[in-house]
């Protein structure tokens, strides 16, 4: 948590939780609530680059 990452065509984001159902090399990008937030999203495949920060997770 707390790691900064650059997501291709999305921008820079900071990890705020570990997502209990996310396994392996996957990320979950929160875009808001409702149908409008889901427009244009699905299984996105792109480059995610670690920038800095983060630490051990207590899971």
N, C-alpha and C positions, 0 to 999 in steps of 0.2 A: 504494500500500500504506500501511496505517496510518490510512486515513480512517475516521472514525466515521460511521455511517449509522443512521437510524431506519427500520425496516421495519415497515409496517403489519401489525398482528396477530402480529408476531414479537418485536419489541423492538429494542434498540440493539445493533449489532454493529460490529466493527472489521475492515477488509479485511486479510487475512493473506497472500494471494497473488493473482496476477492471472489464474489459470486459463487455461492456454494454449488451450483450446478455446472459451472464452467470447468472443463477438464482438458488438459493438454494445451496446445498452442492456440488458444482461442481468446478473444476478447469480447466484451459486451459493452457497446457504446450507448449510453442513455441519451435519447433524443427528445424526451418529453412524454406526454401521455396522449392517448387517443389515436384515431386513424390518421390524422394529419402528420403526426410524428413518424408514422410508419411509411409514408410516401417515399418510394424510391429505394427502400431498404429491403434486403433479403440476406442471402449468404454472400456477403462482400468478401472479395479476395483482393488483397492489396498488401503493400509494404507497411509494416509497423516498425519504427526505429526507436530503441531505448535512448533517452536523452540523459537522465540523471535521477538520483534519489531512490527512494524506496527502501525497503528493509525486509526483515524476516516477518512472516505471517504467523500469528499465534494459533493457526488451525491445527 
